[in-house]
Amino acid sequence: MGMYLVPLAFFGFLTFGMPVGLAIGVAGLVGILDMGPKFMTMVPDRMFAGLDLFPFLAMPFFILAGEIMNRSGITIGLVRLADALVGWMRGGMAHSNMVASVMFAGITGSATADAAAFGNTLVPAMEKAGYSKSYACAVTAAGSIIGPTIPPSTLAIIYGSIMGVSIAGLFAAGILPGLLICAICMTVIALTARRKGLPKGEGRPSFRLVLSALREGFLAALLPVFILGSILGGFATPTEAAAIAVAYALFVGGVIYRALSWSDLYAIGVRTTRITGVIFLIIACASILGWWMTFNRVPQAIAETLLSISENPKVIISLILALLLLIGLVMDINAALIILAPVLAPLTVDIGMDPVHAGIMIILALNISLMTPPVGACLFVLASVTGEKVEAISRELWPFILAEVAILIAVAYWSDLTLFIPRLLGF
């Protein structure tokens, strides 16, 4: 009976507007109550156990470092550096948006932080330069998913923690797919620039201009290099690197640039607490549902069902991708990852996939859901920040979505694309 009650409860609560974290937790409680009241004593223990993982400490630190860098205005230097490199092309500001997304991704690891920051800065600038607001928002949304793909990725931290996969290995594996997303989105911009009549930048990039922009954005650009270098070089764990990143951001923003006030620090703390609280609530509540699923052998049942359709690894991968993209349409990706990773990861092992390769495939598939309606988080962040309608942004997004799905397929079926850098670094 519980097998039917739990999904009905979950989707029913979502339909009536309950926050996704609470809907997951209440659905899990429904399943446990159906098993018997004596199992209710397991609920507090499961919630605590779901959060009692040291690597999870890295998430609030990375979020805090990104908020400090963004609030102090340091990241504006990254945008100017990107503009100096590619702003001269037709559609130059759109290209700059993509390059800046790569740079910003190395600081926050968050798609919504990227969308909010660039929605406040680049979207108005692009609109003033002659781009439509919906197109500027679409470019920003397409680039924002680079954030949780390129390290430090919060999704990689969650996946690595709950599945016992090397977080540093996942970080290394996300570099090339993230860069490919940037490259293919820039290709889409270039191919459609003339048809859309996108403005063309003035002149070619000069060494003096690039050097000047590099000098301005050097301290901000140094942070992701430091984070990656310390983690991939084995000098620090992701949590340690995240804590040091906060100290670095505070020093640069507060001491060197003198751009942080006590009221700024309060606002940064409040925003970081809210974002972290939402993520941790989802993780804790998903732990209840995850335990119920494990107890009732739901992961094994799903694996057996997929394997009954076909034992061909390529077909299984296609089914996994389809499931992830569909689930991502209707569910928060943090919740989807926590629920689906224990279900799908063993299946990927059965068909011979490397755990790091499988992890990046799952993460990238869910990342794409951040910009797909009806619940794409980046769409709603941009709509809220800019005042543009979600429908208008979605219409401009489809070429980018199709291009990024093509990258997802390449990542899924070509393991060397993902594992080249991890193998190079010895993971």
C-alpha positions as CSV (number, residue, x, y, z in Angstrom):
1,M,0.0,0.0,0.0
2,G,2.8,2.4,0.9
3,M,4.3,2.0,-2.5
4,Y,1.3,3.9,-3.9
5,L,0.7,6.2,-0.9
6,V,4.2,7.7,-0.9
7,P,4.3,9.0,-4.5
8,L,0.7,10.1,-4.3
9,A,1.4,12.0,-1.1
10,F,4.6,13.6,-2.6
11,F,3.0,14.9,-5.8
12,G,-0.2,15.8,-3.9
13,F,1.6,18.0,-1.5
14,L,3.6,19.6,-4.3
15,T,0.4,20.3,-6.2
16,F,-1.0,22.2,-3.2
17,G,2.1,24.3,-3.0
18,M,4.1,22.7,-0.2
19,P,7.8,23.4,-0.4
20,V,9.6,20.5,-2.0
21,G,11.8,19.8,1.0
22,L,8.8,19.4,3.3
23,A,6.8,17.5,0.6
24,I,9.7,14.9,0.5
25,G,9.8,14.6,4.3
26,V,6.1,14.3,4.7
27,A,5.9,11.7,1.9
28,G,8.6,9.7,3.7
29,L,6.7,9.9,7.0
30,V,3.6,8.6,5.2
31,G,5.6,5.6,4.0
32,I,7.1,4.9,7.5
33,L,3.7,5.2,9.2
34,D,2.4,2.7,6.7
35,M,5.2,0.3,7.8
36,G,4.1,0.7,11.5
37,P,4.3,3.4,14.2
38,K,7.3,1.7,15.8
39,F,9.5,2.8,12.9
40,M,8.8,6.5,13.6
41,T,11.6,6.4,16.2
42,M,14.0,6.1,13.2
43,V,13.0,9.5,11.7
44,P,15.2,11.8,13.9
45,D,18.1,9.5,13.5
46,R,17.8,9.3,9.8
47,M,17.5,13.1,9.4
48,F,20.6,13.7,11.5
49,A,22.6,10.9,9.7
50,G,21.7,12.4,6.4
51,L,23.5,15.6,7.4
52,D,26.3,14.2,9.5
53,L,28.9,14.2,6.7
54,F,32.0,16.3,6.9
55,P,32.2,17.2,3.2
56,F,28.8,18.9,3.5
57,L,30.5,21.7,5.4
58,A,32.1,22.8,2.2
59,M,28.7,23.9,0.8
60,P,28.0,26.8,3.1
61,F,31.6,28.0,2.9
62,F,31.6,28.0,-0.9
63,I,28.2,29.8,-0.9
64,L,29.5,32.3,1.6
65,A,32.7,33.0,-0.4
66,G,30.6,33.6,-3.6
67,E,28.3,35.9,-1.8
68,I,31.2,38.0,-0.4
69,M,32.8,38.2,-3.8
70,N,29.5,39.2,-5.5
71,R,28.5,41.7,-2.8
72,S,31.9,43.5,-2.8
73,G,31.7,43.9,-6.5
74,I,34.9,42.0,-7.1
75,T,33.3,39.8,-9.7
76,I,32.7,42.8,-12.0
77,G,36.4,42.6,-12.8
78,L,35.7,39.1,-14.2
79,V,33.0,40.4,-16.5
80,R,35.4,43.1,-17.8
81,L,38.1,40.6,-18.4
82,A,35.7,38.4,-20.3
83,D,34.5,41.4,-22.3
84,A,38.1,42.3,-23.2
85,L,38.7,38.8,-24.5
86,V,35.6,38.2,-26.6
87,G,33.5,41.4,-26.5
88,W,34.7,42.5,-30.0
89,M,32.7,39.7,-31.8
90,R,29.2,40.0,-33.1
91,G,27.0,39.3,-30.1
92,G,30.1,40.2,-28.0
93,M,28.2,40.8,-24.8
94,A,26.5,37.4,-25.1
95,H,29.9,35.8,-25.6
96,S,31.2,37.7,-22.6
97,N,28.3,36.5,-20.5
98,M,29.3,32.9,-21.3
99,V,33.0,33.4,-20.6
100,A,32.2,35.3,-17.4
101,S,30.0,32.4,-16.3
102,V,33.0,30.0,-16.5
103,M,35.0,32.4,-14.3
104,F,32.2,33.0,-11.9
105,A,31.5,29.2,-11.7
106,G,35.0,28.7,-10.2
107,I,34.0,30.9,-7.2
108,T,30.4,29.9,-6.3
109,G,29.6,26.5,-7.8
110,S,26.0,27.7,-7.9
111,A,23.7,28.3,-10.9
112,T,21.2,30.5,-9.1
113,A,24.0,32.7,-7.7
114,D,25.3,33.2,-11.3
115,A,21.8,33.9,-12.6
116,A,21.1,36.4,-9.8
117,A,24.4,38.2,-10.1
118,F,24.3,38.5,-13.9
119,G,20.6,39.2,-13.9
120,N,21.3,42.3,-11.9
121,T,24.4,43.4,-13.9
122,L,24.8,41.9,-17.4
123,V,21.2,41.6,-18.4
124,P,20.5,45.4,-18.0
125,A,23.8,46.1,-19.8
126,M,22.9,43.8,-22.7
127,E,19.5,45.4,-22.9
128,K,21.0,48.8,-23.0
129,A,23.3,47.7,-25.8
130,G,20.5,46.6,-28.0
131,Y,19.7,43.0,-27.0
132,S,16.2,42.0,-26.1
133,K,15.6,41.3,-22.4
134,S,14.3,37.8,-23.1
135,Y,17.4,36.9,-25.1
136,A,19.8,38.4,-22.5
137,C,18.0,36.3,-19.8
138,A,18.2,33.2,-22.0
139,V,21.9,33.6,-22.5
140,T,22.4,34.1,-18.8
141,A,20.3,31.0,-17.9
142,A,22.2,28.9,-20.4
143,G,25.5,29.9,-19.0
144,S,24.4,29.6,-15.4
145,I,24.4,25.8,-15.4
146,I,28.2,25.9,-15.9
147,G,28.3,26.9,-12.2
148,P,27.3,23.5,-10.7
149,T,29.3,21.7,-13.4
150,I,32.7,23.3,-13.2
151,P,34.3,22.9,-9.7
152,P,33.6,23.8,-6.9
153,S,30.2,22.2,-7.7
154,T,27.7,21.9,-4.8
155,L,26.0,19.0,-6.6
156,A,29.4,17.2,-6.9
157,I,29.9,17.6,-3.1
158,I,26.4,16.2,-2.4
159,Y,26.8,13.3,-4.8
160,G,30.4,12.4,-3.7
161,S,29.3,12.6,0.0
162,I,26.3,10.3,-0.2
163,M,27.7,7.9,-2.8
164,G,31.3,7.6,-1.4
165,V,32.8,8.9,-4.7
166,S,35.9,11.1,-4.7
167,I,34.8,14.7,-4.6
168,A,38.1,15.8,-6.0
169,G,37.7,13.3,-8.8
170,L,34.3,14.7,-9.6
171,F,35.6,18.2,-9.5
172,A,38.3,17.3,-12.0
173,A,35.8,15.4,-14.2
174,G,33.5,18.5,-14.4
175,I,36.1,20.8,-15.9
176,L,36.0,19.6,-19.5
177,P,32.1,19.2,-19.7
178,G,31.7,22.7,-18.3
179,L,34.1,24.2,-20.8
180,L,32.3,22.3,-23.6
181,I,29.0,23.8,-22.5
182,C,30.5,27.3,-22.7
183,A,31.9,26.5,-26.2
184,I,28.7,25.1,-27.7
185,C,26.6,28.0,-26.3
186,M,29.1,30.4,-27.8
187,T,28.7,28.5,-31.1
188,V,24.9,28.8,-30.9
189,I,25.3,32.6,-30.3
190,A,27.7,32.9,-33.3
191,L,25.4,30.9,-35.6
192,T,22.3,33.0,-34.8
193,A,24.0,36.4,-34.3
194,R,23.3,37.7,-37.8
195,R,19.8,36.4,-38.0
196,K,18.9,38.0,-34.7
197,G,20.8,41.2,-35.6
198,L,22.9,41.0,-32.5
199,P,25.2,44.1,-31.9
200,K,28.8,43.9,-32.8
201,G,31.6,45.0,-30.5
202,E,34.1,47.6,-31.6
203,G,37.7,46.7,-32.7
204,R,39.8,43.7,-31.9
205,P,41.2,42.9,-28.5
206,S,44.4,44.6,-27.8
207,F,47.1,43.3,-25.5
208,R,47.0,46.6,-23.5
209,L,43.2,46.2,-23.0
210,V,43.4,42.6,-22.0
211,L,46.3,43.4,-19.6
212,S,44.4,46.2,-18.0
213,A,41.3,44.0,-17.5
214,L,43.4,41.2,-16.2
215,R,45.0,43.5,-13.7
216,E,41.5,44.6,-12.5
217,G,40.1,41.1,-12.3
218,F,43.3,39.3,-11.2
219,L,42.4,38.9,-7.5
220,A,39.0,37.5,-8.3
221,A,40.3,35.2,-11.0
222,L,43.0,33.9,-8.6
223,L,40.4,32.4,-6.2
224,P,39.1,29.6,-8.4
225,V,42.7,28.8,-9.4
226,F,43.6,28.5,-5.8
227,I,40.5,26.4,-4.9
228,L,41.1,24.0,-7.7
229,G,44.9,23.8,-7.2
230,S,44.7,23.1,-3.5
231,I,42.0,20.4,-3.9
232,L,43.3,18.7,-7.1
233,G,46.9,19.0,-5.9
234,G,46.0,17.1,-2.7
235,F,47.0,20.1,-0.4
236,A,43.5,20.5,1.1
237,T,40.1,18.8,1.3
238,P,37.1,20.6,-0.4
239,T,36.0,21.7,3.1
240,E,39.3,23.1,4.0
241,A,39.7,24.9,0.6
242,A,36.2,26.3,1.0
243,A,37.0,27.7,4.5
244,I,40.2,29.3,3.2
245,A,38.3,30.7,0.2
246,V,36.0,32.6,2.6
247,A,39.0,34.1,4.4
248,Y,40.5,35.1,1.1
249,A,37.3,36.7,-0.1
250,L,36.9,38.6,3.2
251,F,40.5,39.9,2.9
252,V,40.2,41.0,-0.7
253,G,36.7,42.5,-0.4
254,G,37.2,44.1,3.0
255,V,40.8,45.0,3.3
256,I,42.1,45.5,-0.3
257,Y,39.0,46.8,-2.0
258,R,37.3,48.2,1.2
259,A,34.0,47.4,-0.3
260,L,32.3,45.6,2.6
261,S,30.5,47.2,5.5
262,W,29.0,45.6,8.6
263,S,25.6,45.8,7.1
264,D,26.9,44.0,4.0
265,L,28.3,41.3,6.2
266,Y,24.9,40.9,7.9
267,A,23.1,40.7,4.6
268,I,25.6,38.2,3.3
269,G,25.2,36.1,6.4
270,V,21.4,36.1,6.2
271,R,21.4,35.1,2.5
272,T,24.0,32.4,3.0
273,T,22.0,31.0,5.9
274,R,18.8,30.9,3.9
275,I,20.4,29.2,0.9
276,T,22.2,26.7,3.1
277,G,19.1,26.1,5.2
278,V,17.0,25.2,2.2
279,I,19.6,22.8,0.8
280,F,20.1,21.1,4.2
281,L,16.4,20.8,4.9
282,I,16.0,19.0,1.5
283,I,18.9,16.7,2.4
284,A,17.5,15.9,5.8
285,C,14.0,15.3,4.6
286,A,15.2,13.3,1.6
287,S,17.1,11.0,4.0
288,I,13.8,9.9,5.5
289,L,12.4,9.1,2.0
290,G,15.7,7.5,1.0
291,W,15.6,5.1,4.0
292,W,12.1,4.1,3.2
293,M,13.0,3.4,-0.4
294,T,16.0,1.4,0.7
295,F,14.0,-0.6,3.2
296,N,11.4,-1.4,0.6
297,R,14.1,-2.3,-2.0
298,V,12.8,0.4,-4.4
299,P,16.2,1.0,-6.0
300,Q,16.6,-2.7,-6.8
301,A,13.1,-2.8,-8.2
302,I,13.8,0.2,-10.5
303,A,17.1,-1.4,-11.6
304,E,15.4,-4.7,-12.4
305,T,12.7,-2.9,-14.3
306,L,15.2,-1.1,-16.5
307,L,17.3,-4.2,-17.0
308,S,14.2,-6.1,-18.0
309,I,13.7,-3.6,-20.9
310,S,17.3,-4.2,-22.2
311,E,20.7,-5.3,-21.0
312,N,22.5,-3.2,-23.6
313,P,24.5,-0.5,-21.7
314,K,23.8,2.1,-24.3
315,V,20.0,1.6,-24.0
316,I,20.2,1.7,-20.2
317,I,22.2,5.0,-20.3
318,S,19.5,6.4,-22.6
319,L,16.7,5.4,-20.2
320,I,18.7,6.9,-17.3
321,L,19.1,10.2,-19.1
322,A,15.4,10.3,-20.1
323,L,14.4,9.6,-16.5
324,L,16.7,12.4,-15.1
325,L,15.6,15.0,-17.6
326,L,11.9,14.2,-16.9
327,I,12.3,14.2,-13.2
328,G,14.2,17.5,-13.4
329,L,11.2,19.1,-15.1
330,V,9.1,18.7,-11.9
331,M,11.5,18.5,-9.0
332,D,14.2,20.5,-7.3
333,I,17.6,19.1,-8.5
334,N,19.1,18.8,-5.0
335,A,16.2,16.7,-4.0
336,A,16.2,14.7,-7.2
337,L,19.9,14.0,-6.8
338,I,19.6,12.8,-3.2
339,I,16.7,10.5,-4.1
340,L,17.8,9.2,-7.4
341,A,21.6,8.8,-6.9
342,P,21.3,5.7,-4.6
343,V,18.8,4.3,-7.2
344,L,20.8,4.9,-10.3
345,A,24.4,4.7,-9.2
346,P,24.3,0.9,-8.5
347,L,22.7,0.4,-11.9
348,T,25.5,2.3,-13.7
349,V,28.0,0.1,-11.9
350,D,26.2,-3.0,-13.1
351,I,26.6,-1.8,-16.7
352,G,30.3,-1.1,-16.2
353,M,30.4,2.7,-15.9
354,D,33.1,4.3,-13.9
355,P,31.6,5.9,-10.7
356,V,33.1,9.3,-11.5
357,H,31.8,9.2,-15.1
358,A,28.4,8.2,-13.9
359,G,28.3,10.9,-11.3
360,I,29.1,13.7,-13.8
361,M,26.5,12.3,-16.2
362,I,23.8,12.4,-13.5
363,I,24.9,15.9,-12.3
364,L,25.0,17.4,-15.8
365,A,21.5,15.9,-16.7
366,L,20.0,17.5,-13.6
367,N,21.9,20.8,-14.2
368,I,20.1,21.1,-17.5
369,S,16.8,21.0,-15.6
370,L,17.7,24.3,-13.9
371,M,16.8,26.1,-17.1
372,T,13.8,24.0,-18.3
373,P,10.2,24.9,-17.4
374,P,8.0,24.5,-15.5
375,V,10.2,24.5,-12.3
376,G,13.7,25.6,-13.6
377,A,15.2,27.5,-10.7
378,C,17.3,29.8,-12.9
379,L,14.3,30.8,-15.0
380,F,12.5,32.0,-11.9
381,V,15.5,33.7,-10.5
382,L,16.0,35.7,-13.7
383,A,12.3,36.4,-14.0
384,S,12.3,37.7,-10.4
385,V,15.4,39.8,-10.9
386,T,14.7,41.3,-14.3
387,G,10.9,41.3,-14.5
388,E,10.9,39.3,-17.7
389,K,8.2,36.6,-18.2
390,V,9.3,33.0,-17.8
391,E,7.5,32.1,-21.1
392,A,9.5,34.7,-23.1
393,I,12.8,33.5,-21.6
394,S,11.9,29.9,-22.4
395,R,11.2,30.6,-26.1
396,E,14.7,32.0,-26.5
397,L,16.3,29.2,-24.5
398,W,15.5,26.2,-26.7
399,P,18.5,26.3,-29.0
400,F,20.7,26.4,-25.9
401,I,18.9,23.6,-24.3
402,L,19.2,21.4,-27.4
403,A,22.9,22.2,-27.6
404,E,23.6,21.3,-24.0
405,V,21.6,18.1,-24.3
406,A,24.0,17.2,-27.1
407,I,26.9,17.8,-24.7
408,L,25.2,15.6,-22.2
409,I,24.8,12.8,-24.7
410,A,28.5,13.1,-25.6
411,V,29.5,13.0,-21.9
412,A,27.3,10.0,-21.3
413,Y,28.6,7.8,-24.2
414,W,32.2,9.0,-24.4
415,S,33.8,8.3,-21.0
416,D,37.2,9.7,-22.0
417,L,35.6,13.1,-22.3
418,T,34.9,13.0,-18.6
419,L,37.7,10.9,-17.3
420,F,40.6,12.4,-19.2
421,I,41.5,15.1,-16.6
422,P,40.9,12.9,-13.6
423,R,43.2,10.2,-15.0
424,L,45.8,12.9,-15.8
425,L,45.7,13.9,-12.2
426,G,45.8,10.4,-10.9
427,F,42.2,10.0,-9.7
